Amino acid sequence: MKPAPFKYHAPSSVEEALHLLAELENPKILAGGQSLMPMMNFRFMMPSNIIDLNQIEELSGIEQRDQTIHIGAMTRQHDIHTSSLVKYAAPIICDAYDLVSHRQIRNRGTLGGSLCHLDPSSEQPCFISALDGTIDVIGPNGRRSIGIEDWTSMYMTPAMLDTELLLGTHFKPWPVGHGWAFLEYSRRHGDYAIVGVAVLVTVNENQEITKLAISICGISFAPCRLKVAESTLIGMRADQHAIDVAAQCIDSIEDIMEDAHNSSEYRRHLAKVYTQRAIELAFQRANNTHHGQNTH
C-alpha cells in the first residue's frame, strides 16, 4: 500500500511549525512516524500536508530543572530508555521501555508521538499517569499545561487544539528509596499490552505505606488510576493483605473495554493478577532500600 498524495514540510522552529499548522489545509504532525506511516500506507489517514518536526532541535532532550524532570516531545524512546538521569530519577520508565515494542521502533519512536497517538494499551501514557506528569503544549494563544488525568479527551484523542503543538512533559521524581514496577501481559514480546500496570510506592521504617500510585493501561481509553486503592492502602503495612485489598478494588471498575480477542472480564482478571504482581515487586524494591540495598 502507498499513502495518498500529500505535501511535505520540514520547519526548523516551533514558531514555523505553528504557522504551518494554522495555515495549511488538513495537516498532520510527523514525529517518529512509527504509527502515522502505517496508518497512511493503509489510508486510514489521508492528510493533505505533513509537518515533520524532526528538524526542530528544541523539542528534544532530557533535563532536570530544579526538582522536575523535563522530557521533550521529540526525544527518542531509546534515548529516554538509556538515560542515566531517567534511570536514577524514574526507574519505572526504563522498566516500561523494556516492554515497548522493539529496539528498531524505539530508535525512531518519540515520547510525544505516543502521547498524541494515545493507544489505550500504550505503556507511555500509563507511566506518565503514575508519575502524575504534566503535558506542555503551545498554540497561537501561547503555552499551557495539561495534567495527564485531563490529557485524553476521547478514544485516541488528546485534549489539545488542532492548532496546538506538543512541547513535552514534566514530572517530579519520587523520593530516592521508593519502590517501583511496570509489568504487562501481551501476546508476544513487543506487542501492545493487553493489560499493563505501573506502581510506585514509598514505605517508612515500620513498613507502612506512605505514598502510592497505581495506573493501569489496556482497560479503558485512558490510563486508569486506582485512586480508591491508593487512598485505602496509605498507613497499611506493605504486605500481602495490602496487595489483596488493592486487587479487590479492581472489581468496582465499570466499563472495562473489550475487543474480538479479549473480553472485559478477561481484561479485569489480568488487571487484578498484574496489579498484585506489580505491587509485590514494588514493595520488594522499597523494602530493599530500607536495608541498604538500593536497586536504582
VODREN-248384 format. One record per residue: residue number from 1; residue in one letter; x, y, z of N, C-alpha, C in turn. Coordinates in Angstrom, 1 decimal. Layout:
> NUM|A|X|Y|Z|X|Y|Z|X|Y|Z
...
This chain:
> 1|M|0.8|-1.2|0.0|0.0|0.0|0.0|0.9|1.3|0.0
> 2|K|0.3|2.3|-0.6|1.0|3.6|-0.6|0.1|4.7|-0.1
> 3|P|0.7|5.7|0.5|-0.2|6.8|1.1|-0.8|7.6|0.0
> 4|A|-1.9|8.3|0.3|-2.5|9.2|-0.6|-1.5|10.4|-0.8
> 5|P|-1.6|11.1|-1.9|-0.7|12.3|-2.2|-0.8|13.3|-1.0
> 6|F|0.4|13.9|-0.7|0.4|14.9|0.3|1.6|15.8|0.1
> 7|K|1.6|17.0|0.7|2.8|17.9|0.6|3.6|17.8|1.9
> 8|Y|4.9|17.8|1.7|5.8|17.7|2.9|6.4|19.0|3.3
> 9|H|6.4|19.2|4.6|7.0|20.5|5.2|7.9|20.1|6.3
> 10|A|9.1|20.8|6.4|10.1|20.5|7.4|10.5|21.8|8.1
> 11|P|9.7|22.3|9.0|10.0|23.5|9.7|11.3|23.3|10.6
> 12|S|12.0|24.4|10.9|13.2|24.3|11.7|13.0|25.0|13.1
> 13|S|11.8|25.5|13.4|11.5|26.1|14.6|10.0|25.8|15.0
> 14|V|9.8|26.0|16.3|8.4|25.8|16.8|7.5|26.8|16.2
> 15|E|8.0|28.1|16.1|7.2|29.2|15.5|6.8|28.8|14.1
> 16|E|7.7|28.3|13.3|7.4|28.0|11.9|6.4|26.8|11.8
> 17|A|6.6|25.9|12.7|5.6|24.7|12.8|4.2|25.2|13.1
> 18|L|4.1|26.1|14.1|2.8|26.6|14.5|2.1|27.4|13.3
> 19|H|2.9|28.1|12.6|2.4|28.9|11.4|1.9|27.9|10.4
> 20|L|2.6|26.9|10.1|2.2|25.9|9.1|0.9|25.2|9.6
> 21|L|0.9|24.9|10.9|-0.3|24.2|11.4|-1.5|25.0|11.3
> 22|A|-1.4|26.3|11.5|-2.5|27.2|11.4|-3.0|27.5|10.0
> 23|E|-2.0|27.5|9.0|-2.3|27.9|7.7|-2.6|26.8|6.7
> 24|L|-2.1|25.6|6.9|-2.2|24.6|5.9|-3.6|23.8|6.1
> 25|E|-4.1|23.3|5.0|-5.3|22.5|5.0|-5.0|21.1|5.3
> 26|N|-5.8|20.5|6.2|-5.8|19.1|6.6|-4.3|18.7|6.9
> 27|P|-3.7|19.3|7.9|-2.3|19.0|8.2|-2.2|17.8|9.2
> 28|K|-1.1|17.1|9.3|-0.8|16.1|10.3|0.7|16.2|10.7
> 29|I|0.9|16.1|12.0|2.3|16.2|12.5|3.0|14.9|12.4
> 30|L|4.2|14.9|11.9|5.1|13.7|11.9|6.1|13.8|12.9
> 31|A|6.1|12.9|13.9|7.2|12.8|14.9|8.1|11.7|14.6
> 32|G|7.9|10.5|15.2|8.7|9.4|14.9|8.2|8.6|13.7
> 33|G|6.9|8.7|13.5|6.2|8.1|12.3|5.9|6.6|12.4
> 34|Q|6.2|6.1|13.6|6.0|4.6|13.8|4.6|4.2|13.8
> 35|S|3.7|5.1|14.1|2.2|4.8|14.0|1.6|5.5|12.8
> 36|L|2.0|6.7|12.5|1.4|7.5|11.4|1.7|6.9|10.1
> 37|M|2.9|6.5|9.8|3.2|6.0|8.4|2.4|4.7|8.1
> 38|P|2.3|3.7|8.9|1.5|2.6|8.6|0.0|3.0|8.4
> 39|M|-0.5|3.9|9.2|-1.9|4.3|9.0|-2.1|5.1|7.7
> 40|M|-1.1|5.8|7.3|-1.2|6.5|6.0|-1.0|5.5|4.8
> 41|N|-0.2|4.5|5.0|0.0|3.5|3.9|-1.3|2.7|3.7
> 42|F|-2.0|2.4|4.8|-3.3|1.7|4.7|-4.5|2.7|4.4
> 43|R|-4.1|4.0|4.3|-5.1|5.0|4.1|-6.2|5.1|5.1
> 44|F|-5.8|4.7|6.4|-6.7|5.1|7.5|-6.6|6.6|7.8
> 45|M|-5.5|7.2|7.4|-5.3|8.6|7.5|-4.9|9.1|6.1
> 46|M|-5.4|10.3|5.7|-5.1|10.8|4.4|-4.9|12.3|4.5
> 47|P|-3.8|12.8|5.2|-3.6|14.2|5.4|-3.2|14.8|4.1
> 48|S|-3.5|16.1|3.9|-3.1|16.8|2.7|-1.7|17.4|2.8
> 49|N|-1.3|17.6|4.1|0.0|18.2|4.4|0.7|17.5|5.6
> 50|I|1.9|17.1|5.5|2.7|16.5|6.6|3.7|17.6|7.1
> 51|I|3.7|17.8|8.4|4.6|18.7|9.0|5.6|17.9|9.9
> 52|D|6.8|17.8|9.4|7.8|17.0|10.0|8.6|17.8|11.1
> 53|L|8.5|17.3|12.3|9.2|18.1|13.4|10.6|17.7|13.7
> 54|N|11.2|16.8|12.9|12.5|16.2|13.2|13.6|17.2|13.1
> 55|Q|13.4|18.4|12.5|14.5|19.4|12.4|14.4|20.4|13.5
> 56|I|13.5|20.2|14.4|13.3|21.2|15.5|14.1|20.7|16.7
> 57|E|15.3|21.2|16.9|16.1|20.6|18.0|15.6|20.9|19.4
> 58|E|14.9|22.1|19.5|14.4|22.5|20.9|13.4|21.6|21.4
> 59|L|12.8|20.7|20.6|11.8|19.8|21.0|12.3|18.5|21.6
> 60|S|13.7|18.3|21.5|14.3|17.1|22.0|15.1|17.4|23.3
> 61|G|15.3|16.4|24.1|16.2|16.5|25.3|15.5|16.1|26.6
> 62|I|16.4|15.7|27.5|16.0|15.3|28.8|16.8|16.1|29.8
> 63|E|16.2|16.8|30.7|16.9|17.6|31.7|16.2|17.8|33.0
> 64|Q|17.0|18.1|34.0|16.4|18.3|35.3|16.4|19.8|35.6
> 65|R|15.3|20.4|35.9|15.1|21.8|36.2|14.6|21.9|37.7
> 66|D|15.5|22.3|38.5|15.2|22.3|40.0|14.8|20.9|40.4
> 67|Q|13.6|20.6|40.8|13.2|19.3|41.3|12.3|18.6|40.2
> 68|T|12.3|19.0|39.0|11.4|18.5|38.0|12.2|17.9|36.8
> 69|I|11.8|16.8|36.3|12.4|16.2|35.1|11.6|16.6|33.9
> 70|H|12.2|17.2|32.8|11.5|17.6|31.6|12.0|16.7|30.5
> 71|I|11.1|16.2|29.7|11.4|15.4|28.5|10.7|16.0|27.3
> 72|G|11.5|16.4|26.3|11.0|17.0|25.1|10.1|16.0|24.3
> 73|A|9.1|16.6|23.6|8.2|15.7|22.8|8.9|14.9|21.7
> 74|M|10.0|15.4|21.1|10.7|14.7|20.1|11.8|13.8|20.5
> 75|T|11.9|13.6|21.8|13.0|12.8|22.4|12.7|11.3|22.0
> 76|R|13.7|10.7|21.4|13.6|9.3|21.0|13.4|8.4|22.2
> 77|Q|12.5|7.4|22.1|12.3|6.5|23.1|13.5|5.8|23.6
> 78|H|14.4|5.4|22.7|15.7|4.8|23.0|16.5|5.7|23.9
> 79|D|16.5|7.0|23.6|17.3|7.9|24.4|16.8|8.0|25.8
> 80|I|15.5|8.0|26.0|14.9|8.0|27.3|15.2|6.7|28.0
> 81|H|15.0|5.6|27.3|15.3|4.3|27.9|16.7|4.1|28.5
> 82|T|17.6|4.7|27.8|19.0|4.6|28.2|19.6|5.7|29.0
> 83|S|18.8|6.7|29.3|19.2|7.9|30.0|19.6|7.6|31.5
> 84|S|20.8|8.0|31.9|21.2|7.8|33.3|20.4|8.6|34.2
> 85|L|20.0|9.8|33.8|19.1|10.7|34.6|17.8|10.0|34.9
> 86|V|17.2|9.5|33.8|15.9|8.8|33.9|16.0|7.6|34.8
> 87|K|17.0|6.8|34.6|17.2|5.6|35.3|17.3|5.9|36.8
> 88|Y|18.0|7.0|37.2|18.1|7.3|38.6|16.8|7.9|39.2
> 89|A|16.2|8.9|38.4|15.1|9.6|38.9|13.8|8.9|38.8
> 90|A|13.6|8.1|37.7|12.4|7.4|37.5|12.6|6.1|36.8
> 91|P|13.1|5.1|37.6|13.5|3.8|37.0|12.3|3.1|36.4
> 92|I|11.0|3.4|36.9|9.9|2.8|36.3|9.8|3.0|34.8
> 93|I|10.3|4.2|34.3|10.3|4.5|32.9|11.2|3.5|32.1
> 94|C|12.3|3.2|32.7|13.2|2.3|32.0|12.6|0.9|32.0
> 95|D|12.0|0.5|33.1|11.3|-0.8|33.1|10.2|-0.9|32.0
> 96|A|9.5|0.2|31.9|8.4|0.2|30.9|8.9|0.1|29.5
> 97|Y|10.0|0.8|29.2|10.6|0.8|27.9|11.2|-0.6|27.5
> 98|D|11.5|-1.4|28.5|11.9|-2.7|28.2|10.8|-3.5|27.5
> 99|L|9.6|-3.1|27.7|8.4|-3.7|27.1|7.8|-3.0|25.9
> 100|V|8.3|-1.9|25.6|7.7|-1.1|24.5|8.3|-1.6|23.2
> 101|S|7.5|-2.2|22.4|7.8|-2.6|21.0|9.2|-3.3|20.9
> 102|H|10.0|-2.9|19.9|11.4|-3.4|19.7|12.4|-2.3|19.5
> 103|R|13.6|-2.6|19.6|14.7|-1.6|19.5|14.6|-0.8|18.3
> 104|Q|14.3|-1.4|17.2|14.2|-0.6|15.9|13.1|0.5|16.0
> 105|I|12.0|0.1|16.6|10.9|1.1|16.8|11.3|2.2|17.8
> 106|R|11.9|1.8|18.9|12.3|2.8|19.9|13.4|3.7|19.4
> 107|N|14.2|3.3|18.4|15.2|4.2|17.9|14.6|5.4|17.2
> 108|R|13.4|5.2|16.6|12.7|6.3|15.9|11.5|6.9|16.6
> 109|G|10.8|6.0|17.4|9.6|6.5|18.1|9.9|7.5|19.1
> 110|T|9.0|8.5|19.3|9.2|9.5|20.3|8.1|9.4|21.4
> 111|L|8.5|10.0|22.6|7.5|10.0|23.7|6.3|10.9|23.3
> 112|G|6.5|12.0|22.6|5.4|12.9|22.2|4.5|12.2|21.2
> 113|G|5.1|11.5|20.3|4.3|10.8|19.3|3.3|9.8|20.0
> 114|S|3.8|9.1|21.0|3.0|8.1|21.7|1.9|8.8|22.5
> 115|L|2.3|9.9|23.1|1.3|10.7|24.0|0.2|11.3|23.1
> 116|C|0.5|11.6|21.8|-0.6|12.1|20.9|-1.3|11.0|20.3
> 117|H|-0.7|9.9|19.9|-1.4|8.8|19.3|-2.4|8.1|20.3
> 118|L|-2.0|8.0|21.6|-2.8|7.6|22.7|-3.5|6.3|22.5
> 119|D|-2.8|5.3|22.0|-3.3|4.0|22.0|-3.7|3.6|23.5
> 120|P|-4.9|3.0|23.7|-5.3|2.7|25.1|-4.3|1.7|25.8
> 121|S|-3.6|0.9|25.0|-2.7|-0.1|25.6|-1.3|0.3|25.6
> 122|S|-1.0|1.6|25.3|0.4|2.1|25.3|0.9|2.2|26.7
> 123|E|2.2|1.8|26.8|2.8|1.9|28.2|3.2|3.3|28.5
> 124|Q|3.4|4.2|27.6|4.0|5.5|27.9|3.0|6.4|28.6
> 125|P|1.7|6.6|28.1|0.8|7.4|28.9|0.6|6.8|30.3
> 126|C|0.7|5.5|30.4|0.5|4.8|31.7|1.5|5.2|32.7
> 127|F|2.8|5.2|32.3|3.8|5.5|33.4|3.8|7.0|33.6
> 128|I|3.4|7.8|32.6|3.3|9.3|32.9|2.1|9.5|33.9
> 129|S|1.1|8.7|33.8|-0.1|8.8|34.7|0.4|8.5|36.1
> 130|A|1.2|7.4|36.3|1.6|7.0|37.6|2.5|8.1|38.2
> 131|L|3.3|8.8|37.4|4.2|9.9|37.8|3.4|11.2|38.0
> 132|D|2.1|11.2|37.7|1.4|12.5|37.8|2.0|13.6|36.9
> 133|G|2.4|13.1|35.7|3.0|14.1|34.8|2.1|15.1|34.2
> 134|T|2.7|16.2|33.7|2.0|17.3|33.1|2.5|17.4|31.7
> 135|I|1.5|17.7|30.8|1.8|17.8|29.3|1.9|19.3|29.0
> 136|D|2.9|19.7|28.3|3.1|21.1|27.9|2.8|21.2|26.4
> 137|V|1.9|22.2|26.1|1.6|22.4|24.7|1.7|23.9|24.4
> 138|I|1.8|24.2|23.1|1.9|25.6|22.7|1.0|25.8|21.5
> 139|G|0.4|27.0|21.4|-0.5|27.3|20.3|-0.5|28.8|20.0
> 140|P|-1.4|29.3|19.2|-1.5|30.7|18.9|-1.7|31.6|20.1
> 141|N|-2.3|31.1|21.1|-2.5|31.8|22.4|-1.4|31.6|23.4
> 142|G|-0.3|31.0|23.0|0.7|30.8|24.0|0.8|29.4|24.6
> 143|R|1.6|29.2|25.6|1.8|27.9|26.2|0.7|27.6|27.3
> 144|R|0.4|26.3|27.5|-0.4|25.9|28.6|0.0|24.5|29.0
> 145|S|-0.4|24.1|30.2|0.0|22.8|30.7|-1.3|22.1|31.0
> 146|I|-1.3|20.8|30.7|-2.5|19.9|30.9|-2.0|18.7|31.8
> 147|G|-2.7|18.5|32.9|-2.4|17.3|33.7|-2.7|16.0|33.0
> 148|I|-1.9|15.0|33.2|-2.1|13.8|32.5|-3.5|13.2|32.7
> 149|E|-4.1|13.5|33.8|-5.5|13.0|34.1|-6.5|13.7|33.2
> 150|D|-6.2|14.8|32.6|-7.1|15.5|31.7|-6.6|15.4|30.2
> 151|W|-5.6|14.7|30.0|-5.0|14.7|28.6|-5.8|13.9|27.6
> 152|T|-6.5|12.9|28.0|-7.3|12.1|27.0|-8.7|12.7|27.0
> 153|S|-9.1|13.2|25.8|-10.5|13.7|25.7|-11.5|12.7|25.2
> 154|M|-11.0|11.8|24.4|-11.8|10.6|24.0|-10.9|9.6|23.4
> 155|Y|-11.4|8.5|22.8|-10.6|7.4|22.3|-9.5|7.9|21.3
> 156|M|-8.2|7.7|21.7|-7.1|8.0|20.9|-7.1|9.5|20.4
> 157|T|-7.6|10.4|21.3|-7.7|11.8|21.0|-7.2|12.6|22.2
> 158|P|-6.1|13.3|22.1|-5.6|14.2|23.2|-6.3|15.4|23.3
> 159|A|-6.3|16.0|24.5|-7.0|17.3|24.8|-6.2|18.5|24.4
> 160|M|-5.9|18.6|23.1|-5.2|19.7|22.6|-5.9|20.2|21.3
> 161|L|-5.8|21.5|21.0|-6.5|22.0|19.8|-5.7|21.6|18.6
> 162|D|-6.4|21.7|17.4|-5.8|21.3|16.2|-4.6|22.3|15.8
> 163|T|-4.6|23.5|16.4|-3.6|24.5|16.1|-2.5|24.5|17.2
> 164|E|-2.5|23.5|18.1|-1.5|23.4|19.2|-0.5|22.3|18.9
> 165|L|0.7|22.5|19.5|1.8|21.6|19.3|2.3|21.1|20.6
> 166|L|2.6|19.8|20.7|3.1|19.3|22.0|4.6|19.6|22.2
> 167|L|4.9|20.2|23.3|6.3|20.6|23.6|7.0|19.5|24.3
> 168|G|6.3|18.8|25.3|6.9|17.8|26.1|6.1|17.5|27.3
> 169|T|6.8|16.8|28.2|6.1|16.5|29.5|7.1|16.7|30.6
> 170|H|6.6|17.0|31.8|7.5|17.1|33.0|6.8|16.5|34.2
> 171|F|7.6|16.0|35.2|7.1|15.4|36.4|8.1|15.5|37.5
> 172|K|7.6|15.4|38.7|8.5|15.4|39.9|8.9|14.0|40.2
> 173|P|10.2|13.6|40.3|10.6|12.3|40.6|10.1|11.9|42.1
> 174|W|9.9|10.7|42.3|9.6|10.2|43.6|10.9|10.2|44.4
> 175|P|10.8|10.1|45.8|12.0|10.2|46.6|12.9|9.0|46.4
> 176|V|14.2|9.2|46.6|15.1|8.2|46.5|14.8|7.1|47.5
> 177|G|14.8|5.9|47.1|14.4|4.8|48.0|12.9|4.3|47.8
> 178|H|12.2|4.9|46.8|10.9|4.4|46.5|10.9|3.1|45.8
> 179|G|9.8|2.3|45.9|9.7|1.1|45.1|8.9|1.4|43.8
> 180|W|9.2|0.6|42.8|8.5|0.8|41.5|8.4|-0.6|40.8
> 181|A|7.4|-0.6|39.9|7.3|-1.8|39.0|6.4|-1.4|37.8
> 182|F|6.8|-1.9|36.6|5.9|-1.9|35.5|5.9|-3.3|34.9
> 183|L|4.7|-3.9|34.9|4.5|-5.2|34.4|3.3|-5.2|33.4
> 184|E|3.4|-6.1|32.4|2.3|-6.2|31.5|2.1|-7.6|30.9
> 185|Y|1.0|-7.8|30.4|0.7|-9.1|29.6|0.4|-8.7|28.2
> 186|S|1.2|-9.4|27.3|0.9|-9.2|25.8|1.0|-10.6|25.1
> 187|R|0.5|-10.7|24.0|0.5|-12.0|23.2|2.0|-12.3|22.9
> 188|R|2.7|-11.4|22.5|4.2|-11.6|22.1|5.0|-10.4|22.6
> 189|H|6.2|-10.6|22.9|7.1|-9.5|23.4|7.1|-8.5|22.3
> 190|G|6.9|-7.2|22.7|6.9|-6.1|21.7|5.5|-5.7|21.3
> 191|D|4.5|-6.6|21.5|3.1|-6.2|21.2|2.7|-5.2|22.2
> 192|Y|1.6|-4.4|21.8|0.9|-3.6|22.8|0.4|-4.5|23.9
> 193|A|0.4|-3.9|25.1|-0.1|-4.7|26.3|-1.6|-4.9|26.1
> 194|I|-2.0|-6.1|26.5|-3.4|-6.3|26.7|-3.8|-5.6|28.0
> 195|V|-3.0|-5.8|29.0|-3.1|-5.0|30.2|-1.7|-4.7|30.8
> 196|G|-1.5|-3.5|31.2|-0.2|-3.1|31.8|-0.4|-2.4|33.1
> 197|V|0.5|-2.5|34.1|0.3|-1.9|35.4|1.6|-1.2|35.8
> 198|A|1.4|0.0|36.2|2.6|0.8|36.7|2.3|1.1|38.2
> 199|V|3.3|0.8|39.1|3.1|1.0|40.5|4.3|1.8|41.1
> 200|L|4.1|2.8|41.9|5.1|3.5|42.6|4.7|3.5|44.1
> 201|V|5.7|3.3|45.0|5.3|3.2|46.4|6.5|3.7|47.3
> 202|T|6.2|4.4|48.4|7.2|4.6|49.5|6.6|4.0|50.7
> 203|V|7.6|3.5|51.5|7.2|2.9|52.8|8.2|3.5|53.9
> 204|N|7.7|3.5|55.1|8.6|4.0|56.2|9.3|2.9|56.9
> 205|E|10.0|3.1|57.9|10.8|2.1|58.6|10.0|1.0|59.2
> 206|N|8.7|1.3|59.5|7.8|0.3|60.0|7.1|-0.5|58.9
> 207|Q|7.6|-0.3|57.7|7.0|-1.0|56.5|5.5|-0.6|56.3
> 208|E|5.2|0.6|56.7|3.9|1.2|56.4|3.9|2.0|55.1
> 209|I|2.9|1.9|54.3|2.8|2.6|53.1|2.5|4.1|53.3
> 210|T|3.4|4.9|52.8|3.2|6.4|53.0|2.8|7.1|51.7
> 211|K|3.0|6.5|50.6|2.6|7.1|49.3|2.5|6.0|48.3
> 212|L|1.5|6.1|47.4|1.2|5.0|46.5|0.6|5.5|45.2
> 213|A|1.0|5.0|44.1|0.4|5.3|42.8|0.2|4.0|42.0
> 214|I|-1.0|3.8|41.5|-1.2|2.6|40.7|-2.0|3.0|39.4
> 215|S|-1.4|2.8|38.3|-2.0|3.1|37.0|-2.1|1.9|36.1
> 216|I|-3.2|1.7|35.4|-3.4|0.5|34.6|-3.8|1.0|33.1
> 217|C|-3.1|0.4|32.1|-3.5|0.6|30.8|-4.1|-0.6|30.2
> 218|G|-4.9|-0.4|29.1|-5.5|-1.6|28.4|-6.9|-1.9|28.8
> 219|I|-7.4|-1.2|29.8|-8.8|-1.5|30.3|-9.8|-0.3|30.0
> 220|S|-9.2|0.8|29.6|-10.1|2.0|29.2|-9.4|2.8|28.2
> 221|F|-10.0|3.8|27.6|-9.4|4.6|26.6|-8.3|5.5|27.1
> 222|A|-8.3|5.7|28.5|-7.2|6.4|29.1|-6.6|5.6|30.2
> 223|P|-5.4|5.9|30.7|-4.8|5.1|31.8|-5.8|5.3|33.0
> 224|C|-6.0|4.2|33.7|-6.9|4.2|34.9|-6.1|4.2|36.2
> 225|R|-6.2|5.3|36.9|-5.6|5.4|38.3|-6.5|4.7|39.3
> 226|L|-5.9|3.9|40.1|-6.7|3.2|41.2|-6.7|4.1|42.4
> 227|K|-7.4|5.3|42.3|-7.4|6.2|43.4|-8.0|5.7|44.7
> 228|V|-9.0|4.8|44.6|-9.6|4.3|45.9|-8.6|3.4|46.5
> 229|A|-7.9|2.5|45.8|-6.9|1.6|46.4|-5.7|2.4|46.9
> 230|E|-5.3|3.5|46.2|-4.2|4.3|46.7|-4.5|4.9|48.1
> 231|S|-5.7|5.5|48.2|-6.0|6.1|49.5|-6.3|5.1|50.6
> 232|T|-6.9|4.0|50.2|-7.2|2.9|51.2|-5.9|2.3|51.8
> 233|L|-4.9|2.2|51.0|-3.7|1.5|51.5|-2.7|2.4|52.3
> 234|I|-2.9|3.7|52.2|-2.0|4.6|53.0|-2.1|4.2|54.5
> 235|G|-1.0|4.0|55.1|-0.9|3.6|56.5|-0.9|2.1|56.8
> 236|M|-1.3|1.4|55.8|-1.3|-0.1|55.9|0.1|-0.6|55.8
> 237|R|0.4|-1.8|56.3|1.7|-2.4|56.1|1.8|-2.9|54.7
> 238|A|3.0|-2.9|54.2|3.3|-3.3|52.8|3.4|-4.8|52.8
> 239|D|2.3|-5.5|52.8|2.3|-6.9|52.9|1.2|-7.5|52.0
> 240|Q|1.0|-8.8|52.1|0.1|-9.5|51.2|-1.3|-9.0|51.4
> 241|H|-1.7|-8.6|52.6|-3.1|-8.1|52.8|-3.3|-6.8|52.0
> 242|A|-2.3|-5.9|52.0|-2.5|-4.7|51.2|-2.6|-5.0|49.7
> 243|I|-1.8|-6.0|49.3|-1.9|-6.4|47.9|-3.3|-6.9|47.5
> 244|D|-3.8|-7.7|48.4|-5.2|-8.3|48.1|-6.2|-7.2|48.1
> 245|V|-6.1|-6.2|49.0|-7.1|-5.1|49.1|-7.0|-4.3|47.8
> 246|A|-5.8|-4.0|47.3|-5.7|-3.3|46.1|-6.4|-4.0|44.9
> 247|A|-6.1|-5.3|44.8|-6.7|-6.1|43.7|-8.2|-6.1|43.8
> 248|Q|-8.8|-6.1|45.0|-10.2|-6.2|45.1|-10.9|-4.9|44.6
> 249|C|-10.1|-3.8|44.6|-10.6|-2.5|44.2|-10.9|-2.5|42.7
> 250|I|-10.3|-3.4|41.9|-10.5|-3.5|40.5|-11.9|-4.0|40.2
> 251|D|-12.5|-4.8|41.1|-13.8|-5.3|40.9|-14.9|-4.1|40.7
> 252|S|-14.6|-3.0|41.3|-15.5|-1.8|41.2|-15.4|-1.0|39.9
> 253|I|-14.4|-1.3|39.1|-14.2|-0.5|37.8|-15.3|-0.9|36.9
> 254|E|-15.9|0.1|36.3|-17.0|-0.2|35.3|-16.5|0.0|33.9
> 255|D|-17.2|-0.6|33.0|-17.0|-0.4|31.5|-15.6|-0.7|31.1
> 256|I|-15.0|-1.8|31.5|-13.7|-2.2|31.0|-13.9|-2.6|29.6
> 257|M|-13.0|-2.1|28.7|-13.2|-2.3|27.3|-12.9|-3.8|26.9
> 258|E|-13.4|-4.1|25.7|-13.2|-5.5|25.2|-13.1|-5.4|23.7
> 259|D|-12.5|-6.5|23.1|-12.4|-6.5|21.6|-12.7|-7.9|21.2
> 260|A|-12.4|-8.2|19.9|-12.6|-9.5|19.3|-11.8|-10.6|20.0
> 261|H|-10.7|-10.3|20.6|-9.8|-11.3|21.2|-9.9|-11.4|22.7
> 262|N|-10.3|-10.3|23.4|-10.2|-10.2|24.8|-11.5|-9.6|25.4
> 263|S|-12.2|-10.4|26.2|-13.4|-9.9|26.8|-13.0|-9.0|28.0
> 264|S|-14.0|-8.2|28.4|-13.8|-7.3|29.5|-13.5|-8.0|30.8
> 265|E|-14.1|-9.2|31.0|-13.8|-10.0|32.2|-12.4|-10.5|32.2
> 266|Y|-11.9|-10.9|31.0|-10.6|-11.4|30.9|-9.6|-10.2|31.2
> 267|R|-9.9|-9.0|30.7|-9.0|-7.9|31.0|-9.1|-7.6|32.5
> 268|R|-10.2|-7.7|33.1|-10.3|-7.4|34.5|-9.5|-8.5|35.3
> 269|H|-9.6|-9.7|34.9|-8.8|-10.8|35.6|-7.3|-10.4|35.4
> 270|L|-6.8|-10.1|34.2|-5.4|-9.7|34.0|-5.0|-8.5|34.9
> 271|A|-5.9|-7.5|34.9|-5.6|-6.3|35.7|-5.4|-6.7|37.2
> 272|K|-6.2|-7.6|37.7|-6.1|-8.0|39.1|-4.8|-8.7|39.3
> 273|V|-4.5|-9.7|38.5|-3.3|-10.5|38.6|-2.0|-9.6|38.5
> 274|Y|-2.0|-8.8|37.5|-0.8|-8.0|37.3|-0.6|-6.8|38.2
> 275|T|-1.7|-6.4|38.8|-1.7|-5.4|39.8|-1.1|-6.0|41.1
> 276|Q|-1.5|-7.2|41.4|-0.9|-7.9|42.6|0.6|-8.1|42.4
> 277|R|1.0|-8.6|41.2|2.4|-8.8|40.9|3.2|-7.6|41.0
> 278|A|2.7|-6.5|40.4|3.4|-5.2|40.3|3.6|-4.6|41.7
> 279|I|2.5|-4.7|42.5|2.6|-4.1|43.9|3.6|-4.9|44.7
> 280|E|3.6|-6.2|44.5|4.5|-7.1|45.3|6.0|-6.7|44.9
> 281|L|6.3|-6.6|43.6|7.6|-6.2|43.2|8.0|-4.8|43.7
> 282|A|7.1|-3.9|43.7|7.4|-2.5|44.2|7.7|-2.6|45.7
> 283|F|6.9|-3.3|46.4|7.1|-3.5|47.8|8.5|-4.0|48.1
> 284|Q|8.9|-5.1|47.3|10.3|-5.7|47.5|11.4|-4.6|47.2
> 285|R|11.2|-3.9|46.2|12.2|-2.9|45.9|12.3|-1.8|47.0
> 286|A|11.1|-1.4|47.5|11.1|-0.4|48.6|11.7|-1.0|49.8
> 287|N|11.4|-2.2|50.1|12.0|-2.9|51.3|13.5|-3.0|51.2
> 288|N|14.0|-3.3|50.0|15.4|-3.4|49.8|16.2|-2.1|50.1
> 289|T|15.6|-1.0|49.8|16.2|0.3|50.0|16.4|0.6|51.5
> 290|H|15.4|0.1|52.3|15.5|0.3|53.8|16.5|-0.6|54.4
> 291|H|17.0|-1.6|53.7|18.0|-2.5|54.2|19.4|-2.2|53.5
> 292|G|19.5|-1.0|52.9|20.8|-0.6|52.3|21.1|-1.3|51.0
> 293|Q|20.0|-1.8|50.3|20.2|-2.4|49.0|19.4|-1.7|47.9
> 294|N|19.8|-0.4|47.7|19.1|0.4|46.8|19.3|-0.2|45.4
> 295|T|18.1|-0.5|44.8|18.1|-1.1|43.5|18.1|-0.2|42.3
> 296|H|18.2|1.1|42.6|18.3|2.1|41.5|19.6|1.8|40.7
